[in-house]
Structure formats: C-alpha cells, structure tokens
Amino acid sequence: MKVDLFDFDLPDRHIALHPVTPRDSAKMLVVSPDVELSDQVVTDLEALLVPGDVLVVNDTRVIPADLRGTRHRGEFSASVSFNLHKRENGNTWLAFARPAKRLKAGDRVVFGATTEVCMLDELSATVKAVEDGQVTLAFDFSDAILDEAIKARGAMPLPPYIGAKRGIEDRDKTDYQTVYAQHDGAVAAPTAGLHFTPELLARLEAKGVTIERVTLHVGAGTFLPMKADDTDDHKMHAEWGVVSPETVQRINAARAEGGRVVAVGTTSLRLLESAARKTGTLEPFADETDIFITPGFNFRVVDVLMTNFHLPRSTLFMLVSAFSGLETMRKAYKHAIDTDYRFYSYGDSSLLFRSAP
C-alpha cells in the first residue's frame, strides 16, 4: 500500500507537551464499527467495559535512555547526545546519535561524572560502529552495574516531537511512566497506559474486569519516520516481548466465556497478535517481534484497542487503520482535530472497536 494513503494534516497546536492532571481525566474518543463517534473521558471506561472483559497492559518500565556525552579523539573532543534504543548484550547498546557525523569507530565517549556507581567517576564507552545515524556503543560496565550507571546519568527519552519544543523536566520522570511499570527495558513509554491511575484500575477490577500484564520493551524505532513510499518496502524495528503461560491461560479462558480482549496500547496489541501468529491461537511468547500490521491483517486475539492519536504516515496509524478501517480512522482523526483533541504521547486517548473482517 502507498504510504501517502495514511497522511493527514495536523496543526502543531494539537501536539501535547504535558499530560493532563489527573491522568484519567483525558478525553477519549470512542470509535465503534458503524463509524459512530462518541466524545468521552478515560474514566468512562468503567461504564464501557463489562464483567468478563480482559484489560491487557504492557508493564515495561522506561529507562532514562537519553544520555549526553563527550567524544574524545586524541586531543580533540565534542559534545554528542545519544538515545539508547536496543540492548545487544550485557555491555553493548545500539543508540541514535546527534550529531552522528562527529563519531567514528574507535572513538571514546565519556558520560557525565558521578561517584554513585562502584565509586568510579566516569561512565565510558567505545564506539564500535556508526551507520545511518545509529551507533554501536560498548560500555566499560555491563549488566546490572551498567543499568545503575545509566540510571544515574540518563534522562527520560522524550519523543522528538516533544523534545524539539521543550527541555526535559523533573516531572517527566513520573509523567512518562505508567503506574504499573515493572520491568526495566523500554526506551519509549507505552503511552496509552499513561492514562491509568491506581484508583481507576481498582474500580475496573471491582466491576469484574480482569487486568493482565504482558511485557514489550518499546524501542525508539517507534518514532522513526517511514522512508519508504510503499508499505511493502518498510522494515519494522524488532522489540523484545513476553507473554507468560499463566497469562495465556487466563486470557484464553476469559475468551472462551465470551469476554473481550481489550489491549491497552499498540504495544500490547502487537505482542498479543505476535503470540498468536504461528497457530492462530494465543500461546506463550518470549522472543523479539517485528510484526508490521497494515490494512488486511487478520486479527486473532484483540477485540478492542485503547490507544493515543498517532503521527501521520506512521506504522501506528497504519495499525489503527487496519484495526478499525482506514476510512473510519480518517473520519475519527478529522473529528479529533476539529474538536481539539490532544495528540501523541502526552495527548488524549481513543477506544477503538475492531471492524468486521
């Protein structure tokens, strides 16, 4: 399919730079299969979901993957910023560098100065490779020690459409993390989940809605623009995900009783559908997934999707168009723009019902 089919105009004023307070007071556009649109708020989930439904959340935890360093090459040095996006092994990360032209293989990079990690003053790395703005960094620390070193020096990796408009603030440490985040590994938040509060989750459980956790470590590749003109020519970034056997058993049991699977975010949906890809039935999963969902995809698990509003020409707008229909989503996004919904990571939400196959 031509990528131009998924383009639309979005005025800058719709890009949210901060979330609303409280989290669950955000607006939520409900999009049903017959193209009916209903303006509601996130707390209305309590009325929209019914006993027996399964709410599936992604409990990945965002690490402070935005690092500022100094490149050293002989007697020369230069400032470079990095956004870690994929861990290769215990001490090696792939990262996007700004500006990458200042780097070449063999360079040494020093990140900040602190005494919080092993009584050492520096976190350092060697540049192993540079290709198309992406670098391979081999750190001097590894595993848990490296994790703590990154936490001590890094900042929350805000998406570029926010970072270009304002600096990182202290409140982002909590604003850009879900209340149920548990497993370190993401370098971008599963943003649909940012709307939940402990109180809303408790009310949903009290009503009889089951809340299940899966883990997909979101990569920074989710923000990369599509360079291809046709979806057939685009290669998705891979992300690590886990769906436990116990979670699979409970979800399948709920579905057998007529319960709906409600995915919180495109990350939860992509993981669930990846776990059902081989056999058509949800099965345990612990692997990387690079699933690319476009119109025509056969959804096997998810019935309802809660998600924020996405970038034009993005793989995520293609995913929601596959889920609810391209024309339906065009109408929904036009309505959202006309009625001042807030877009992207800190923006408002939508609740999408799957269109008929």
Secondary structure, DSSP 8 states (H G I E B T S, - for coil): -BGGGG-----GGGB-SS--SSGGGSEEEEE-TT--EEEEEGGGHHHHS-TT-EEEEE-EEE---EEEEEEEETTEEEEEEEEEEEE-SSSEEEEEEETGGG--TT-EEEE---S-BTTBS-EEEEEEEEETTEEEEEESS-HHHHHHHHHHH-B----HHHHTTS---TTHHHHTS-TT--EEEESS--GGGGG--HHHHHHHHHHT-EEEEEEE---GGGG-----SBGGG-----EEEEE-HHHHHHHHHHHHTT--EEEESHHHHHHHHHHTTTTSS---EEEEE-----TT---SS-SEEEEE---TT-HHHHHHHHHH-HHHHHHHHHHHHHTT--BSTTS-EEEEE----
